[in-house]
Amino acid sequence: MKAERTILDVLFPKVRAQLLRLLLGTPPKQRYVRELMRMSGLALSTVQDELGKLREVGLVSSWSNRYQRFFLVNRDHPLFPDLLHMVQASERLPLSKRAPLRRQRRRPLHKDRRRRKGPTPRHAHPMSWHLFSHEGKTSRR
C-alpha cells in the first residue's frame, strides 16, 4: 500500500506540518519542547530549529518556567485564523496518494539499450603505427 499524506503534509515541509498540527490541534494549547519532540517523533534539535523559525516570523511565542520552554501559537498573528482552518480542514479532507506527488525518476536503460555517444569514427586512411619511428630519416648516429 502506498503511503498517504494529508493536505497539510503536502503544503508544508513534514516537520512544520507536524508541529503546526500539534500546536493548532483542538483546542490550541501551549506545549513544551520535549513534549512536542515526544509527540512528533522528531529529534530535539529538529523541533527546536523549526520552533525558532516559527517564532522568528511571529507565529509562535515562548516562555520559560526555568525548567521547560513552552511554545504557544500567537492568536494575534494575521495568519492564525487561516492556519487554524487549514489544520482543521486537513484532518477532514481525504488523504492523497504519495506517488503522484513525487518527482518522476528517469528509468535506467537496460544494458542492451544504453545510449551510445554516436557512431564510432571511421578513418579515411589507415592509422600509421610508425609515429615514433625514424623511417624516412637518412641520418644515423
C-alpha positions as protocol buffer text, in pm:
chain_id: "A"
residue {
  index: 1
  type: MET
  ca { x: 0 y: 0 z: 0 }
}
residue {
  index: 2
  type: LYS
  ca { x: 132 y: 343 z: -94 }
}
residue {
  index: 3
  type: ALA
  ca { x: 188 y: 596 z: 183 }
}
residue {
  index: 4
  type: GLU
  ca { x: -84 y: 856 z: 207 }
}
residue {
  index: 5
  type: ARG
  ca { x: -48 y: 1217 z: 320 }
}
residue {
  index: 6
  type: THR
  ca { x: -278 y: 1491 z: 441 }
}
residue {
  index: 7
  type: ILE
  ca { x: -307 y: 1820 z: 256 }
}
residue {
  index: 8
  type: LEU
  ca { x: -106 y: 1984 z: 536 }
}
residue {
  index: 9
  type: ASP
  ca { x: 184 y: 1746 z: 467 }
}
residue {
  index: 10
  type: VAL
  ca { x: 174 y: 1839 z: 101 }
}
residue {
  index: 11
  type: LEU
  ca { x: 166 y: 2216 z: 154 }
}
residue {
  index: 12
  type: PHE
  ca { x: 433 y: 2235 z: 425 }
}
residue {
  index: 13
  type: PRO
  ca { x: 757 y: 2053 z: 498 }
}
residue {
  index: 14
  type: LYS
  ca { x: 700 y: 1744 z: 712 }
}
residue {
  index: 15
  type: VAL
  ca { x: 845 y: 1896 z: 1032 }
}
residue {
  index: 16
  type: ARG
  ca { x: 648 y: 2220 z: 1004 }
}
residue {
  index: 17
  type: ALA
  ca { x: 324 y: 2040 z: 923 }
}
residue {
  index: 18
  type: GLN
  ca { x: 366 y: 1812 z: 1224 }
}
residue {
  index: 19
  type: LEU
  ca { x: 439 y: 2098 z: 1464 }
}
residue {
  index: 20
  type: LEU
  ca { x: 152 y: 2311 z: 1331 }
}
residue {
  index: 21
  type: ARG
  ca { x: -79 y: 2013 z: 1375 }
}
residue {
  index: 22
  type: LEU
  ca { x: 35 y: 1972 z: 1737 }
}
residue {
  index: 23
  type: LEU
  ca { x: 28 y: 2342 z: 1826 }
}
residue {
  index: 24
  type: LEU
  ca { x: -300 y: 2418 z: 1649 }
}
residue {
  index: 25
  type: GLY
  ca { x: -479 y: 2098 z: 1749 }
}
residue {
  index: 26
  type: THR
  ca { x: -820 y: 2118 z: 1907 }
}
residue {
  index: 27
  type: PRO
  ca { x: -804 y: 2317 z: 2127 }
}
residue {
  index: 28
  type: PRO
  ca { x: -480 y: 2505 z: 2052 }
}
residue {
  index: 29
  type: LYS
  ca { x: -268 y: 2492 z: 2365 }
}
residue {
  index: 30
  type: GLN
  ca { x: 85 y: 2556 z: 2484 }
}
residue {
  index: 31
  type: ARG
  ca { x: 332 y: 2272 z: 2477 }
}
residue {
  index: 32
  type: TYR
  ca { x: 690 y: 2238 z: 2594 }
}
residue {
  index: 33
  type: VAL
  ca { x: 972 y: 2140 z: 2361 }
}
residue {
  index: 34
  type: ARG
  ca { x: 1030 y: 1784 z: 2482 }
}
residue {
  index: 35
  type: GLU
  ca { x: 656 y: 1719 z: 2474 }
}
residue {
  index: 36
  type: LEU
  ca { x: 649 y: 1827 z: 2108 }
}
residue {
  index: 37
  type: MET
  ca { x: 953 y: 1611 z: 2042 }
}
residue {
  index: 38
  type: ARG
  ca { x: 792 y: 1307 z: 2202 }
}
residue {
  index: 39
  type: MET
  ca { x: 456 y: 1360 z: 2031 }
}
residue {
  index: 40
  type: SER
  ca { x: 604 y: 1418 z: 1687 }
}
residue {
  index: 41
  type: GLY
  ca { x: 880 y: 1157 z: 1698 }
}
residue {
  index: 42
  type: LEU
  ca { x: 1127 y: 1417 z: 1569 }
}
residue {
  index: 43
  type: ALA
  ca { x: 1474 y: 1489 z: 1705 }
}
residue {
  index: 44
  type: LEU
  ca { x: 1507 y: 1758 z: 1971 }
}
residue {
  index: 45
  type: SER
  ca { x: 1732 y: 1978 z: 1755 }
}
residue {
  index: 46
  type: THR
  ca { x: 1487 y: 1950 z: 1462 }
}
residue {
  index: 47
  type: VAL
  ca { x: 1196 y: 2062 z: 1680 }
}
residue {
  index: 48
  type: GLN
  ca { x: 1399 y: 2346 z: 1832 }
}
residue {
  index: 49
  type: ASP
  ca { x: 1512 y: 2465 z: 1489 }
}
residue {
  index: 50
  type: GLU
  ca { x: 1160 y: 2467 z: 1345 }
}
residue {
  index: 51
  type: LEU
  ca { x: 1015 y: 2636 z: 1653 }
}
residue {
  index: 52
  type: GLY
  ca { x: 1285 y: 2903 z: 1619 }
}
residue {
  index: 53
  type: LYS
  ca { x: 1172 y: 2966 z: 1260 }
}
residue {
  index: 54
  type: LEU
  ca { x: 807 y: 2989 z: 1361 }
}
residue {
  index: 55
  type: ARG
  ca { x: 896 y: 3223 z: 1648 }
}
residue {
  index: 56
  type: GLU
  ca { x: 1107 y: 3437 z: 1414 }
}
residue {
  index: 57
  type: VAL
  ca { x: 805 y: 3510 z: 1191 }
}
residue {
  index: 58
  type: GLY
  ca { x: 580 y: 3564 z: 1492 }
}
residue {
  index: 59
  type: LEU
  ca { x: 357 y: 3257 z: 1453 }
}
residue {
  index: 60
  type: VAL
  ca { x: 450 y: 3122 z: 1796 }
}
residue {
  index: 61
  type: SER
  ca { x: 565 y: 3279 z: 2116 }
}
residue {
  index: 62
  type: SER
  ca { x: 752 y: 3118 z: 2402 }
}
residue {
  index: 63
  type: TRP
  ca { x: 812 y: 3149 z: 2772 }
}
residue {
  index: 64
  type: SER
  ca { x: 1009 y: 2955 z: 3030 }
}
residue {
  index: 65
  type: ASN
  ca { x: 944 y: 2844 z: 3387 }
}
residue {
  index: 66
  type: ARG
  ca { x: 1321 y: 2790 z: 3436 }
}
residue {
  index: 67
  type: TYR
  ca { x: 1281 y: 2415 z: 3377 }
}
residue {
  index: 68
  type: GLN
  ca { x: 1096 y: 2396 z: 3048 }
}
residue {
  index: 69
  type: ARG
  ca { x: 1041 y: 2623 z: 2749 }
}
residue {
  index: 70
  type: PHE
  ca { x: 679 y: 2643 z: 2643 }
}
residue {
  index: 71
  type: PHE
  ca { x: 554 y: 2740 z: 2299 }
}
residue {
  index: 72
  type: LEU
  ca { x: 209 y: 2857 z: 2206 }
}
residue {
  index: 73
  type: VAL
  ca { x: 52 y: 2985 z: 1889 }
}
residue {
  index: 74
  type: ASN
  ca { x: 21 y: 3361 z: 1858 }
}
residue {
  index: 75
  type: ARG
  ca { x: -355 y: 3409 z: 1822 }
}
residue {
  index: 76
  type: ASP
  ca { x: -299 y: 3773 z: 1721 }
}
residue {
  index: 77
  type: HIS
  ca { x: -91 y: 3683 z: 1417 }
}
residue {
  index: 78
  type: PRO
  ca { x: -272 y: 3767 z: 1088 }
}
residue {
  index: 79
  type: LEU
  ca { x: -227 y: 3410 z: 962 }
}
residue {
  index: 80
  type: PHE
  ca { x: -362 y: 3241 z: 1276 }
}
residue {
  index: 81
  type: PRO
  ca { x: -724 y: 3202 z: 1159 }
}
residue {
  index: 82
  type: ASP
  ca { x: -614 y: 3069 z: 820 }
}
residue {
  index: 83
  type: LEU
  ca { x: -361 y: 2824 z: 965 }
}
residue {
  index: 84
  type: LEU
  ca { x: -614 y: 2703 z: 1222 }
}
residue {
  index: 85
  type: HIS
  ca { x: -866 y: 2646 z: 945 }
}
residue {
  index: 86
  type: MET
  ca { x: -606 y: 2462 z: 733 }
}
residue {
  index: 87
  type: VAL
  ca { x: -511 y: 2230 z: 1019 }
}
residue {
  index: 88
  type: GLN
  ca { x: -874 y: 2153 z: 1098 }
}
residue {
  index: 89
  type: ALA
  ca { x: -964 y: 2103 z: 731 }
}
residue {
  index: 90
  type: SER
  ca { x: -660 y: 1883 z: 677 }
}
residue {
  index: 91
  type: GLU
  ca { x: -796 y: 1631 z: 925 }
}
residue {
  index: 92
  type: ARG
  ca { x: -1131 y: 1615 z: 743 }
}
residue {
  index: 93
  type: LEU
  ca { x: -1008 y: 1601 z: 382 }
}
residue {
  index: 94
  type: PRO
  ca { x: -928 y: 1268 z: 219 }
}
residue {
  index: 95
  type: LEU
  ca { x: -567 y: 1157 z: 214 }
}
residue {
  index: 96
  type: SER
  ca { x: -370 y: 1191 z: -107 }
}
residue {
  index: 97
  type: LYS
  ca { x: -161 y: 920 z: -263 }
}
residue {
  index: 98
  type: ARG
  ca { x: 208 y: 987 z: -229 }
}
residue {
  index: 99
  type: ALA
  ca { x: 314 y: 853 z: -571 }
}
residue {
  index: 100
  type: PRO
  ca { x: 167 y: 1135 z: -786 }
}
residue {
  index: 101
  type: LEU
  ca { x: 331 y: 1394 z: -558 }
}
residue {
  index: 102
  type: ARG
  ca { x: 682 y: 1261 z: -611 }
}
residue {
  index: 103
  type: ARG
  ca { x: 917 y: 1370 z: -885 }
}
residue {
  index: 104
  type: GLN
  ca { x: 928 y: 1119 z: -1165 }
}
residue {
  index: 105
  type: ARG
  ca { x: 1262 y: 942 z: -1189 }
}
residue {
  index: 106
  type: ARG
  ca { x: 1416 y: 851 z: -1518 }
}
residue {
  index: 107
  type: ARG
  ca { x: 1434 y: 479 z: -1553 }
}
residue {
  index: 108
  type: PRO
  ca { x: 1780 y: 345 z: -1625 }
}
residue {
  index: 109
  type: LEU
  ca { x: 1817 y: 192 z: -1967 }
}
residue {
  index: 110
  type: HIS
  ca { x: 1864 y: -179 z: -1999 }
}
residue {
  index: 111
  type: LYS
  ca { x: 2223 y: -287 z: -2068 }
}
residue {
  index: 112
  type: ASP
  ca { x: 2146 y: -371 z: -2428 }
}
residue {
  index: 113
  type: ARG
  ca { x: 1966 y: -41 z: -2487 }
}
residue {
  index: 114
  type: ARG
  ca { x: 2220 y: 201 z: -2342 }
}
residue {
  index: 115
  type: ARG
  ca { x: 2261 y: 520 z: -2531 }
}
residue {
  index: 116
  type: ARG
  ca { x: 2573 y: 549 z: -2735 }
}
residue {
  index: 117
  type: LYS
  ca { x: 2766 y: 866 z: -2787 }
}
residue {
  index: 118
  type: GLY
  ca { x: 2740 y: 831 z: -3161 }
}
residue {
  index: 119
  type: PRO
  ca { x: 2885 y: 620 z: -3435 }
}
residue {
  index: 120
  type: THR
  ca { x: 3245 y: 514 z: -3396 }
}
residue {
  index: 121
  type: PRO
  ca { x: 3468 y: 734 z: -3612 }
}
residue {
  index: 122
  type: ARG
  ca { x: 3595 y: 574 z: -3929 }
}
residue {
  index: 123
  type: HIS
  ca { x: 3923 y: 699 z: -4060 }
}
residue {
  index: 124
  type: ALA
  ca { x: 3968 y: 764 z: -4428 }
}
residue {
  index: 125
  type: HIS
  ca { x: 4327 y: 648 z: -4410 }
}
residue {
  index: 126
  type: PRO
  ca { x: 4462 y: 356 z: -4215 }
}
residue {
  index: 127
  type: MET
  ca { x: 4635 y: 453 z: -3896 }
}
residue {
  index: 128
  type: SER
  ca { x: 5010 y: 488 z: -3913 }
}
residue {
  index: 129
  type: TRP
  ca { x: 5180 y: 279 z: -3647 }
}
residue {
  index: 130
  type: HIS
  ca { x: 5515 y: 437 z: -3724 }
}
residue {
  index: 131
  type: LEU
  ca { x: 5456 y: 761 z: -3543 }
}
residue {
  index: 132
  type: PHE
  ca { x: 5772 y: 749 z: -3338 }
}
residue {
  index: 133
  type: SER
  ca { x: 5995 y: 555 z: -3572 }
}
residue {
  index: 134
  type: HIS
  ca { x: 6280 y: 710 z: -3768 }
}
residue {
  index: 135
  type: GLU
  ca { x: 6166 y: 591 z: -4109 }
}
residue {
  index: 136
  type: GLY
  ca { x: 6238 y: 828 z: -4385 }
}
residue {
  index: 137
  type: LYS
  ca { x: 6527 y: 987 z: -4196 }
}
residue {
  index: 138
  type: THR
  ca { x: 6861 y: 920 z: -4358 }
}
residue {
  index: 139
  type: SER
  ca { x: 7094 y: 1044 z: -4092 }
}
residue {
  index: 140
  type: ARG
  ca { x: 7214 y: 790 z: -3840 }
}
residue {
  index: 141
  type: ARG
  ca { x: 7435 y: 832 z: -3548 }
}
